[in-house]
Amino acid sequence: MNAHSESTAASPRARTLEEVARLAGVSRNTVSLAIRLSPRVNVQTRDRVLRIVRETGYRPNYAARALAGRRTTTVGLVRYGSSKMQGDSFYDPILSGLRRALEDADYDLLLFAPNRLADSHDLTEPIVSGRIDGMVIIGTQTDRAAVTAARRQGACIVHVGRRDFDVEVPTVSADEVGGLEAALRHFREHGHGKIALIAEDLAFEPTRDKVEAYRRLSAEIGVGPDDLVAVDVGQAEPERVREAVRILIERGMTAAITTRDPLAVAVIRGLTERGVRVPDQFAIIAYDNLEWAPLVEPPLTCVSPPRYEMGVMAGEMIVSLIEGRTVDSPRVLPTQMVTRRSCGCAWSPLDERRGIET
C-alpha cells in the first residue's frame, strides 16, 4: 500500500460541507467556492480543500440539499427583447454583479432562452417544476402580464430597471432623475442655456422618467418654453435623427443630452453632416457610459448608471426573497458623471480612471 493510500484510508469520512470546512480550517462558503474552482479562492486554499475532499470521499449531494431545504439554490435569469446576454456592453456588468452576489450566497445562475418566453408565458413553471427558486428579469421589453401573474402566485421575482406593474414587484434601478439633474447642472456650469433632450423609446419607463425630469428641472432653473426642446426619435432611425438635428439647429440649441450612448454618436454624425463641430459649436452628454464611450471622437461625456452594483443588489434581493427575508423596494442607486470631451471639458485617456472615481 503506498503512502497516498495510507493517508486516504486514515482520513475521516466527511459527509457535509461543514465537516470538510472544519478539517480544512476554512469557512463553509470557502469550501463551496473551492469545489466550484472559483478564482476568488487562492490556489493554496483551493488545493488544500480539494485534497481533503478527495481524502475524505466527500461528494456534494445537490438533490438531497434541495429536498432538505425545499430549494434548488438556483436563480433563473430572464432577458426579454434579445437573445444576446453576454457580450452586450450594457448588460455585461449587471450580469457580473449578479453572478458575484449569487456566488457569495452559494447559489447558481441559470439563463433562460428568450424564445421560450413568448408573450403570456407562465414564469412560475420553472419554479414549480423545481429547476429554480426565483427569477431576476432584465431587458426593455418585459412581459408585464406574465410578471404580474407570477407575482400574484407568490413567485420570487426581482426586476432590474424601473417598471410599472399591477402588483408590487421588487425592483432595482439607477437614479434617472439624479443623473439628468447632474447633466443639466454640468451644462449650466459650461454656460449653456439652451439644452435639448433627445429621447429614444418612450415606451421604456426610465426614458419617460428622463423626459419628465428634464421638463421639471429645466423650469426650476428658469429655462423658458422657447429654450425647452425634448425630441422623440423613436428607435433612432437615421431620418428621425436628422430631423432632430435640424430642430436643434433651428431652435438655437447649443447642447443636448441623449438617452443612450449610440444615440449620442448618431446625433454627432448628424451635426457633422450640417457642418456643426462637437464640442466646439455644440456639446453632448450621453446616458449609459458603455465601454466604448471613450473611444469615439469626440470621447463621450456620460451619465454612468452603476450597472455592476445593480446586479449585485438584484442578486442580494432575490436571495433574500427566496430565503424569506424582508426586501426593501424599490432600490434606487446613484449615478456618476464621467466627463470627457464631448461636453467641452479638457480630457485625455490618462485622466479616465481619475474621472470615473470623481
N, C-alpha and C positions, 0 to 999 in steps of 0.2 A: 504494500500500500504506500503510495507516495505521500509527500508532506501535504500537498493540497487536499488530498482525500481525507487525511487525518484531521486537518483543520476544519473541513466541511462537516465531517462526522461529529467532531467535538462541539460544533456550534449549536446553540439552542435553536429550536424552531420558532419562527415568527409568523404569527397569523394576522397581525394587524399593522397598520402604518405606525401606530403608537409604539409598538414593540420594536420595530425597525428604528424609529426615531430615538428610542432610549438607548439601543445598542450603538447607534452612530453618534450619539451625543448632540443631536440637532433637533429642530422642531419638526412636528408632523408635516407642516406645509413645505419645509425644505425637502423632506423625503419625497413628497408628491411631485415637486418640481424636478428633483433629480431623476426620478423614474421616467419622467417625460423628456429628459435630456434638455431641460430649459437652460438657455445661456445665462439666466440670472443666478445660477448656482455655479460657484467657481469649480474649476476642474478637480482640485484635490478633494473637496467635499463631495462632489458628484461621484468620483471614483470610489470613495470610502463607502458611500451609501449603496452603490451598485454592488460592491464586493459583499457587503453584509446581506443584501437581498439574495445574491447567489448562494452564499454560505448557509443562510437560514431557510432557504427554499420558499421565501415569501412570494405569493402570487396575488396581484390585485384582483379582487373579485367585484367587478363593477355591477354585475347583475344582482349579487347579494346586497351590495351597498344601496342600490336603487330600491330594492324591495324593503330593506330595513327602514329607510328614511322616506319611502314613497317618493323618491326623487331620482331623476336621471343625472343630476348635476350637469346638465347641458342646456345651453341657451340658443335659441334659433335667431338668426339674423335675416331680416327680410328687407330687400330694397325694391320698392315699386318704381317702375318707369324705365329701367335699364337692366340689361344682363351684365353690365360691366360693374365690377365691385373693386377688386384690387387693380392698381394701375390708374385709378381715377384720382387725379391730384387733389380734388376736393375731399373725397371720402376716405382716402388712404389714412390720414391722421386720425379720423374718427374711428376707423377700424382698428388701428394700432392701439389707441387708448382703450377701446372696448376689450380687446384681447388682453391687455395688461391687467385691467381690473378683474376680469374673469379668471385669469391665471392666478392672481393673488388670492382669490376666493376658492380656488381648486375646482373651477367649472370649465367645461369645454364649450366651444362655439361651433355651431352647425349652420352653414349657409344654405338658404333655400333658393332654388332657381325661380326667377320671376315668372317664367312661362307656366309654372304650376299654380300661380296665384292670380288667376283671372278674376275679373270683377265678381264680387259676391262670394269669393272662395271662403270656406269655413276655416278661419285661422285657429280654431280650437282643435281641429283634427290632429295635428302633430303633437299637441299636448295630451289629449285624451288617449291617443294611441301609444303613449309612453316614450316617444322619441325625444321630447324636450320638456322642460319645466316652464318656460316662458319665452317671450319674444322681445327683441329690440327691433324697431321699424325705422327705416330711414328712406329718404327719397322725396321728390317733389310731387308725386302723383299717387299719394296714399289713398287706398280704398277706404273711405271713411265708414261706409256701411259695414264692411267686414270687421273693422276695428271696433266699432260701436257694438256690434253683435257679440264679438268675442269678450269684450269687457263686461257686458251685461251677464254673460255666462260665467264670469269670475276668472277669466284668463289673466295671467300676469303679463302685462304689456307696458313697455316704455317707448315713447316716440321721441326721436331726435329731430328737433326743428318744430316750431310752433304750428299747431293745427287746431282747428275748431271742430270739436266732436260733440255729439249729442249726450255723451256721458263723460264723467271725469276720467281722463287718461293721463297718467304721469308723463310729463314732458321735460326735456332739457334743451335749451336753445341759447343762442347768443343774444346779447343786448343790442337789438337792431336800432332802437331809438338812440341809445347812448353812442353807438358808432356813428350814426348820421350826425348827431349833435357835434361830435368831435371833428368831423369833416367840415361842417359848416363853420365852426369856430376857427379851424385852421385856414380856411379860405379868407375869412374876415381878417385874420392876422396878416394875410398877404395883401390886403387892401381890396379884395373883390366884393362888390356889392350886388352884382347880377349873377346869381349862381343857379344853374339849372339842375334838375334831377332827371336822368334818363333811366326809365324803368323797363324791365322785361318780365313777362309772365305775371300779370296782375292777379291771376287765379291762385298764386302762391302767397299764403298769409304773410310771411316775412317781407315780401315785396310791398304788399299793401301797408304793412307797418311803416316801412321807409317813406312811402308816399305821404301817408297821414302825418308822420312826424315832420317831414320836410315842410309841409304847408304850415303846420302849427309853429314850428321853431322859426321859420322864416318870418312869420307875423310877429313873433315875440322879439326878434331883433330889428324890427322896423322895416322889413322889406315890403314894399308896396306891391299891389297886384300887377303892375306893369313890369316889375322885376322878378316875377314869380313864374317859372315855366317848369311844369312836370310833363314829360313827354313819354308816352307809352309806345314802345317799338315792337310789341308783340313778341315774337320769337327771334327778334334781331335779324329779320330779313334785310338784305342789302338796301333795297329801295326805301324801306321804312327808316333805316338808319340814315340814309342820305337826306330824307325828308326832315328828320330830326335835326340834322346838322344845319340844314337850310333855315329852320325855325330859330335855332340858337343864334346864327349869324344875324338874321334879320331883326331879332329882338335885342341885339347888342349884348348878349351874354358874354362873359369873359371867363367863366369857369363852369364845370359840370361835375356832378357825382353820378357814377353809373352803378347799377345794382349787381354787376358781375364784372370780373376781370376781362373775359373775352369781349364783352360789350364795350369796354373802355378802348380796347385795341381797334374795334370796328369804328368807333367814333373818331379816334385819332386818324385812321385812314381816310374817313370821310372829310375831316377837316383838311388833311393834306391835299386831297383832290381839289379843294377850293383855295389852296394856297395859304392856309392858316397854319402857323407853326405852333407846336406844343413843346415846351410850355411858354415860349416867348410871347405868343399872342393869345394863347388860350390854355387854361390849366385844367387838369383832370385828376380826380381821385376815384379809385375803384373800390368795390367791396368784394373781398374774398381772400386776396393775398395768396394766390396759387404759387406753386414752387417756381414757375417760370416768370413770374411778375418782374423780377429784377433783370431779366434777360432781353425784354423787348426794348424798343427805342421810341420814346424815352422810357427808362425804367419806371414802373408804375408805383406811385404812392397809393397805399391801400389801407382800408379799414380791415383789420385781420380778426376774424372770429376765432375763438380758442378751440379749434376742432379736436385736437388731441384730448384736451381737458373735457370736452363734451362727451367724447367716447368713454373716458374713464368714469365720468359721472353717470352715464347711462348704464354702464356695467355695474356700478355700485348700487344703483337704484333697482335694477332688475333682480339682483341677488337678494336685496332686502325684501322686495315683494315676494319672491319665491319662499324665503325663509320666514315670512310672516311678520316682518318688522314694518314700522310706520315709515312712510316715504313722504317728504315734503315736496310739493309740486305746485306750480311749475318751478324749475330751477333755471335761472337766467344768469349766464356767465358774462363778465365784461369783455369787451373787445379791446384791441390795441390799434393805435395809429402807427403805421410804418411809413416814414417819409423817405421818398426817393426824388426823382427829378420831374416827374410829370406834373407836380403841383407848383413847381418853381423853386423848390429847395435845392441847395447845393448838396451833392451826394456823389460818393464813389463806392465801388464794390467793397472796399476795405471798411467802409462805415456800416456795412449791412448788419453785423451782429450787434454793434452798439445801438443802431437804430431800432432793432426789434426789441432789445432789452429796455430801451427807453419807453 
